[in-house]
């Protein structure tokens, strides 16, 4: 049975025109001469130029500002394996967010293919269309192979957002959570509940942050992922612990950080009370977190708590990352999104939350005040500073790491242009 919100959402998607995105013309097309320039015979000139110099495609077409949002609908957030067709509203929504937050054009591409090798071939075949590719809602473990192969075999930025976008935002929350807790990141004892795409990507990002592998414990539906189990895939083996523990409850004793990317109600107040002082609890299952907000806040007064929901403080939402990450990558024509770019995005997000909050953000959220602390770990999605802050950091990192093919000389002018 549809709820009132369901009915409102159905009207939103269907009226007055179905869908959420469209195509607009950027050049005049009112006269016969306009059409002669736009198509035949004028279009032959840029086509010849590109054939002679492939890089001219960025000069004469929209490739440099176009991202493909590509999915097979096998792991849609909160909905599961609903298939390519049913995933289209979600991919249209992602495309809309690219445009809204970073001015990036995006096409949604739903691929009805579950075989990873075939999916890779399809994406590679259409890749010349795009300046970058955002992979979305592809189930594990296939998503690991697809993401790794396409990032290695294509010369444009490719990112599976469920993995790397989540890891970036989570890392920003961890950086600031550790600061509030008065703890060194390298000394954090971490428990991750969930062992899918987001969990593994976050664990790998934690290594980039400087957390030793031996201080990370992964848990799945069968309990702690240890070296003594014989049912592990390669990704789980990568983080299997040598500790003689079996359950999430055992793993959490004395832990500094809990990251939940699993399902509702698997974390209890009793478990939280066994954690170290000032525990950082990121319960990101959607729509219902691993522990309800009110229960978590009652569990102990020193908790630092975040969810994936917008109706509670500290929403960990990928919209804080992917638009600005791709903006920076596209603007320097990066050949890939590497670890240094992801870390730069996380650091920029964390740093922005520590700055005074503009009046415009307070108005947007109906707040009188908002300042860095336990209830404000990461920026709000409607903060207008995100575009220039995060995109500039990402672009700088791409230039520094050598993956940028169009370096920027005047960074102040670049940042001001983003404003």
URKATA-V429642 format. One record per backbone hydrogen bond with DSSP energy under -0.5 kcal/mol. CO is the residue of the C=O (numbers start at 0). NH is the residue of the N-H. E is the energy in kcal/mol with one decimal. If there is no record, write none. Layout:
BEGIN
CO_NH_E, CO_NH_E
END
This chain:
BEGIN
2_6_-2.4, 3_7_-2.2, 4_8_-2.6, 5_9_-2.5, 6_10_-2.0, 7_11_-2.4, 8_12_-2.2, 9_13_-1.1, 10_14_-2.6, 12_18_-2.5, 30_34_-2.0, 31_35_-1.9, 32_36_-1.8, 33_37_-2.6, 34_38_-2.6, 35_41_-2.9, 38_42_-3.9, 40_43_-1.7, 41_44_-1.7, 41_45_-0.6, 42_46_-1.7, 43_47_-2.6, 44_48_-2.1, 45_49_-2.4, 46_50_-2.0, 47_51_-2.0, 48_52_-2.3, 52_55_-2.5, 53_56_-2.0, 54_57_-1.7, 55_58_-0.6, 55_59_-2.2, 56_60_-1.5, 61_64_-1.9, 62_65_-1.7, 64_104_-1.9, 65_130_-2.9, 65_131_-1.1, 66_68_-0.6, 66_106_-1.9, 67_69_-0.8, 67_133_-3.0, 68_108_-3.0, 69_135_-2.3, 70_110_-2.9, 72_81_-1.1, 72_82_-2.2, 75_78_-2.6, 75_79_-2.8, 79_75_-2.6, 79_81_-1.5, 81_85_-0.5, 82_86_-1.1, 84_87_-1.5, 86_89_-0.5, 86_90_-2.2, 87_91_-2.8, 88_92_-1.9, 89_93_-2.1, 90_94_-2.3, 91_95_-2.3, 92_96_-2.0, 93_97_-1.9, 94_98_-1.6, 95_99_-2.8, 96_100_-2.5, 97_101_-1.7, 97_103_-1.7, 98_102_-1.5, 104_66_-2.3, 106_68_-3.0, 108_70_-1.9, 108_110_-0.6, 109_111_-0.6, 110_112_-2.0, 114_118_-2.6, 115_119_-2.5, 116_120_-2.1, 117_121_-2.3, 118_122_-2.4, 119_123_-2.5, 120_124_-2.0, 121_125_-1.4, 122_126_-1.0, 125_128_-1.8, 126_129_-1.7, 130_156_-0.7, 131_67_-2.2, 132_134_-0.7, 132_158_-2.2, 133_69_-2.2, 134_160_-2.1, 136_73_-0.8, 136_74_-1.6, 138_142_-2.0, 140_143_-1.3, 140_144_-1.0, 141_145_-2.5, 142_146_-2.6, 143_147_-2.4, 144_148_-2.7, 145_149_-2.3, 146_150_-2.2, 147_151_-1.7, 148_152_-2.7, 149_153_-1.7, 156_132_-2.8, 158_134_-2.3, 158_160_-1.0, 159_162_-1.2, 159_163_-2.1, 160_164_-0.5, 160_165_-1.6, 162_166_-1.9, 163_167_-2.0, 164_168_-1.9, 165_169_-2.7, 166_170_-2.2, 167_171_-2.0, 168_172_-2.0, 169_173_-2.4, 170_174_-2.8, 171_175_-2.1, 172_176_-2.7, 173_177_-2.8, 174_178_-1.4, 175_179_-2.4, 176_180_-2.4, 177_181_-0.9, 177_182_-2.7, 178_181_-0.6, 183_186_-1.5, 184_187_-1.6, 185_211_-0.6, 187_189_-0.6, 188_255_-2.2, 188_256_-2.1, 189_216_-2.3, 190_192_-0.5, 190_258_-2.7, 191_193_-0.7, 191_218_-2.7, 192_260_-2.8, 195_199_-2.4, 196_200_-2.1, 197_201_-2.5, 198_202_-2.4, 199_203_-2.4, 200_204_-2.3, 201_205_-2.4, 202_206_-1.4, 203_207_-1.4, 204_208_-1.9, 205_209_-0.8, 205_210_-2.5, 206_209_-0.9, 209_211_-0.6, 211_214_-1.9, 212_215_-1.7, 214_189_-3.1, 216_191_-2.9, 217_224_-3.3, 218_193_-3.4, 219_222_-1.9, 222_219_-2.8, 223_225_-0.9, 224_240_-2.3, 225_228_-1.4, 232_236_-2.5, 233_237_-1.5, 234_238_-0.5, 235_238_-1.3, 236_239_-1.1, 238_217_-0.6, 240_226_-2.4, 242_244_-1.7, 245_223_-1.8, 246_250_-2.1, 247_251_-2.0, 248_252_-0.6, 249_252_-0.9, 251_254_-2.2, 254_275_-2.6, 255_279_-2.9, 256_190_-2.5, 257_259_-0.5, 257_281_-3.2, 258_192_-2.9, 258_260_-0.6, 259_283_-2.2, 262_265_-0.7, 267_271_-1.9, 268_272_-2.0, 269_273_-0.6, 270_273_-1.2, 271_274_-1.6, 273_253_-2.5, 278_280_-0.6, 278_303_-2.7, 279_257_-2.9, 279_281_-0.6, 280_282_-0.7, 280_305_-2.2, 281_259_-3.5, 281_283_-0.9, 282_307_-0.6, 286_288_-0.5, 288_264_-1.4, 289_266_-2.0, 291_295_-2.6, 292_296_-2.5, 293_297_-1.4, 294_298_-1.1, 295_298_-0.6, 295_299_-0.7, 299_302_-1.0, 302_304_-0.6, 303_280_-3.2, 305_282_-2.5, 306_315_-2.9, 308_311_-0.6, 312_306_-0.5, 313_306_-1.2, 313_315_-0.6, 314_316_-1.0, 316_319_-2.0, 317_320_-2.4, 317_321_-1.6, 320_323_-0.6, 320_324_-2.6, 321_325_-2.2, 322_326_-1.7, 323_327_-2.2, 324_328_-2.1, 325_329_-3.1, 326_330_-2.1, 327_331_-1.2, 328_333_-2.9, 329_332_-1.2, 331_404_-1.5, 331_405_-2.2, 332_404_-0.6, 333_156_-0.6, 335_337_-0.6, 337_340_-0.5, 337_341_-1.8, 338_342_-2.8, 339_343_-2.0, 340_344_-1.9, 341_345_-2.2, 342_346_-2.7, 343_347_-2.3, 344_348_-2.3, 345_349_-2.5, 346_350_-2.7, 347_351_-2.3, 348_352_-1.7, 349_353_-0.7, 350_353_-0.8, 351_354_-1.6, 357_360_-0.6, 357_361_-1.6, 358_362_-2.6, 359_363_-2.0, 360_364_-1.5, 361_366_-2.8, 362_365_-1.1, 369_356_-0.6, 372_375_-1.8, 374_313_-0.6, 375_372_-1.3, 379_382_-1.9, 381_383_-0.6, 382_385_-1.6, 383_387_-0.5, 384_388_-2.4, 385_389_-2.4, 385_390_-0.8, 386_390_-1.4, 387_391_-1.2, 388_392_-1.6, 389_393_-2.5, 390_394_-2.7, 391_395_-2.6, 392_396_-2.1, 393_397_-2.2, 394_398_-2.1, 395_399_-2.6, 396_400_-2.4, 397_401_-0.7, 397_402_-1.6, 397_403_-1.2, 398_401_-0.7, 402_334_-2.2, 408_410_-0.8, 409_413_-2.0, 410_414_-2.7, 411_415_-2.2, 412_416_-2.3, 413_417_-1.9, 414_418_-1.5
END
